[in-house]
Amino acid sequence: MRLENKIAVITGAGSGIGLAAAELFGSEGATVLILDKNGDSATAAKKKIVDAGGRAEAYRVDVADWQAVEAVFARLARDYGGIDVLYNNASVFFGEKDAAIETLEAEVLETILRINLFGLMYCTKYAIPLLRKRGGGVIINTSSSCGLIGIPNCDAYSASKGATVALTRSFAVEYGPENIRCNCIAPAAILTPMVYESDLNKPTFDEQKFLSTGTPLRRWGKPEDIANIALFLAGKESSYLNGAIIVADGGITIA
């Protein structure tokens, strides 16, 4: 029970990596507060955790909506007093809708930034006082290989994930003296419903070529692979990690 008596907020926890982390955190003793834009998915995630003997609550919230985020964290403050972990997992990747900047539609750019970047900042802004109330805690951010290396036709997503890396370091320096650690996971090629819809579902995508030449481990990553890293960052085993960027991509960014 590595997270016994801990209260963990996970955004985008209704599916994919967020759901895997929510279930894992719940099995390790945390009270998991599930934030997701899809209320049905959040409720279903809560049921999985509770049915397995864990503790969870579900909240429908769009992290890109500043006022909605402020309201939900005010509710968490009333209901729980404070929190121990904020996992900023909620993100979108739009596949072919993203593009090089000269052809990128302004609406797509703004939508991606509002969810991936502004959403992270809104949640962190209102989580900091709740982390302080518990004497410190952990912030886990989600970047990507796009935040570390250049990838063509992906400018909006790259901008949001590069900014996530920069903010992770800023948060680590700003709040480390208050015993609030901030670290970041940079995944790539994790097989989630969103990746399937944006990549695998494209007629031009050659999955066999990608697996045989694109990734040194010759396989897709699983949501559980990332959830296990998040668990490590949330627990005491990582107590001296602050401002770290953990690349979890099977070796793609170095190949």
C-alpha positions in Angstrom: 0.0 0.0 0.0 2.5 2.6 -1.2 -0.1 5.4 -1.2 -2.0 4.5 1.9 -3.9 7.5 3.3 -2.9 9.7 0.3 -5.4 11.7 -1.7 -4.6 11.8 -5.4 -6.2 13.9 -8.1 -5.8 12.5 -11.6 -7.0 14.5 -14.6 -8.2 12.7 -17.7 -8.7 9.6 -15.6 -11.7 8.2 -17.4 -9.6 6.3 -20.0 -6.2 5.4 -21.3 -3.2 6.2 -19.1 -5.3 8.2 -16.6 -7.6 5.2 -16.0 -4.6 2.8 -15.6 -3.1 5.2 -13.1 -6.4 5.7 -11.2 -6.8 1.9 -10.8 -3.2 1.4 -9.8 -3.2 4.3 -7.3 -6.5 2.9 -5.8 -5.0 -0.5 -5.4 -2.1 1.0 -3.5 -4.3 2.7 -0.9 -4.9 6.2 -2.3 -8.2 7.9 -2.4 -8.5 8.7 -6.1 -10.3 11.8 -7.2 -11.1 11.3 -10.9 -11.4 14.5 -13.0 -12.6 13.9 -16.6 -14.5 15.8 -19.2 -16.6 12.8 -19.9 -18.8 12.3 -16.8 -19.8 8.7 -17.8 -16.2 7.7 -18.1 -15.3 9.2 -14.8 -18.2 7.4 -13.1 -17.2 4.1 -14.7 -13.6 4.6 -13.5 -14.8 5.3 -10.0 -16.9 2.1 -10.1 -13.9 0.0 -11.1 -11.9 1.3 -8.2 -14.6 0.9 -5.6 -15.6 -2.6 -6.9 -11.9 -3.6 -6.4 -12.1 -2.4 -2.8 -10.6 1.0 -3.3 -11.8 4.6 -2.6 -12.6 7.0 -5.4 -14.8 9.9 -6.4 -15.7 11.2 -9.8 -16.0 14.8 -11.0 -17.0 16.0 -14.5 -14.8 18.9 -15.4 -13.2 20.4 -18.6 -9.7 21.3 -17.5 -9.6 23.9 -20.3 -12.4 25.8 -18.5 -10.7 28.0 -15.9 -13.9 28.7 -13.9 -14.9 25.0 -13.9 -11.4 24.0 -12.6 -11.6 26.7 -9.9 -15.0 25.4 -8.8 -14.0 21.7 -8.7 -10.9 22.4 -6.6 -13.0 24.6 -4.2 -15.2 21.5 -3.8 -12.2 19.3 -3.2 -11.0 21.7 -0.5 -14.4 21.5 1.2 -14.7 17.7 1.0 -11.1 16.7 1.7 -9.3 19.7 3.1 -6.1 19.0 1.1 -4.5 16.6 -1.4 -1.2 14.8 -1.7 -0.8 14.2 -5.4 -1.8 16.1 -8.6 -1.3 14.1 -11.7 -1.8 16.4 -14.7 -2.5 13.6 -17.2 -5.4 15.1 -19.4 -4.2 15.8 -22.9 -5.4 15.7 -26.5 -3.5 14.7 -29.7 -5.4 15.5 -32.9 -3.4 13.6 -35.4 -3.8 15.0 -38.9 -5.6 18.1 -37.6 -2.3 19.2 -36.1 0.1 20.5 -38.7 3.0 22.7 -39.6 2.4 26.3 -38.4 1.8 27.7 -41.9 -1.2 25.5 -42.4 -2.3 25.0 -38.8 -5.8 26.2 -38.2 -6.0 28.7 -35.3 -8.9 26.9 -33.7 -6.9 23.6 -33.6 -3.9 25.5 -32.1 -6.0 27.2 -29.4 -7.9 24.0 -28.5 -4.7 22.0 -28.0 -3.0 24.7 -26.0 -6.1 25.2 -23.8 -6.3 21.6 -22.8 -2.7 20.5 -22.7 -1.1 23.7 -21.4 -3.7 26.0 -19.9 -5.5 23.0 -18.3 -2.3 21.9 -16.6 -1.7 25.4 -15.4 -5.2 25.9 -14.1 -5.2 22.6 -12.2 -1.7 23.3 -10.7 -2.8 26.9 -9.7 -5.6 25.6 -7.6 -3.9 22.4 -6.4 -0.9 24.2 -4.8 -2.9 25.5 -1.7 -4.4 22.0 -1.2 -0.9 20.4 -1.3 0.3 23.0 1.2 -2.5 22.0 3.6 -1.0 18.4 3.7 2.5 19.7 4.3 3.7 19.2 0.8 3.1 16.7 -1.9 3.7 15.7 -5.6 2.9 17.2 -8.9 3.2 14.9 -11.9 3.0 16.4 -15.4 2.6 14.7 -18.8 4.8 15.8 -21.7 5.7 13.7 -24.7 8.6 12.9 -27.1 7.2 16.0 -29.0 8.3 18.1 -26.1 11.9 16.9 -26.4 12.7 16.4 -30.1 11.5 18.0 -33.3 8.6 16.2 -35.0 7.1 17.7 -38.2 3.4 18.4 -38.7 2.8 18.5 -35.0 3.4 22.1 -34.0 0.5 22.7 -31.6 1.1 19.5 -29.7 4.8 20.1 -29.6 4.4 23.6 -28.3 2.1 22.4 -25.5 4.4 19.6 -24.5 7.6 21.6 -24.7 6.0 24.2 -22.4 5.1 21.4 -20.0 8.7 20.4 -19.7 9.7 24.1 -19.0 6.9 24.5 -16.4 7.9 21.3 -14.7 11.3 22.8 -14.0 9.8 26.1 -12.9 7.4 24.5 -10.5 10.2 22.3 -9.1 12.3 25.3 -8.3 9.4 27.5 -7.1 7.7 25.0 -4.8 10.5 22.5 -3.9 11.3 24.6 -0.7 7.7 23.9 0.4 8.2 20.2 0.0 6.1 20.1 -3.2 8.0 18.1 -5.8 7.2 18.4 -9.5 8.4 15.8 -12.1 7.3 15.0 -15.6 6.7 11.9 -17.7 7.4 12.1 -21.4 5.7 9.1 -23.1 5.5 8.1 -26.7 3.7 5.4 -28.7 1.5 4.3 -25.8 -1.4 2.3 -27.2 -4.5 4.2 -26.0 -7.9 4.9 -27.6 -6.7 8.4 -28.5 -3.6 7.1 -30.2 -5.6 4.5 -32.1 -8.0 7.2 -33.4 -5.3 9.6 -34.3 -2.6 7.3 -35.7 -3.5 3.7 -36.2 -6.8 4.5 -37.8 -5.1 6.5 -40.6 -4.9 4.6 -43.9 -1.4 6.0 -44.4 0.0 4.6 -41.1 2.1 1.5 -41.5 2.0 -0.2 -38.1 4.3 -3.0 -39.1 7.0 -0.6 -40.3 6.7 1.5 -37.2 7.1 -1.6 -34.9 10.0 -3.0 -36.9 12.0 0.2 -37.5 10.5 3.0 -35.4 10.9 1.7 -31.9 13.9 -0.2 -30.5 11.7 -2.3 -28.2 9.6 -3.4 -31.2 6.3 -3.0 -29.4 3.7 -0.4 -28.3 3.8 0.9 -24.8 0.9 0.1 -22.5 -1.0 2.5 -20.3 0.2 0.4 -17.4 3.9 1.2 -18.3 3.3 4.9 -17.7 1.0 4.3 -14.6 3.8 2.4 -12.9 6.2 5.4 -13.4 3.5 7.8 -12.0 3.1 5.5 -9.0 6.9 5.7 -8.4 6.8 9.5 -8.7 3.9 9.8 -6.3 5.5 7.6 -3.6 8.3 8.1 -1.1 10.8 6.1 -3.3 11.2 9.1 -5.5 11.5 11.6 -2.6 14.7 13.1 -4.0 13.5 13.6 -7.5 12.4 17.1 -8.4 12.3 18.7 -11.8 13.1 15.3 -13.5 11.9 14.5 -17.0 11.4 10.8 -17.3 11.3 9.7 -21.0 9.2 6.5 -21.4 9.1 5.8 -25.1 10.9 2.5 -25.6 13.9 4.3 -27.0 12.1 6.2 -29.8 13.7 9.6 -29.1 17.2 8.2 -29.2 16.8 5.9 -32.2 
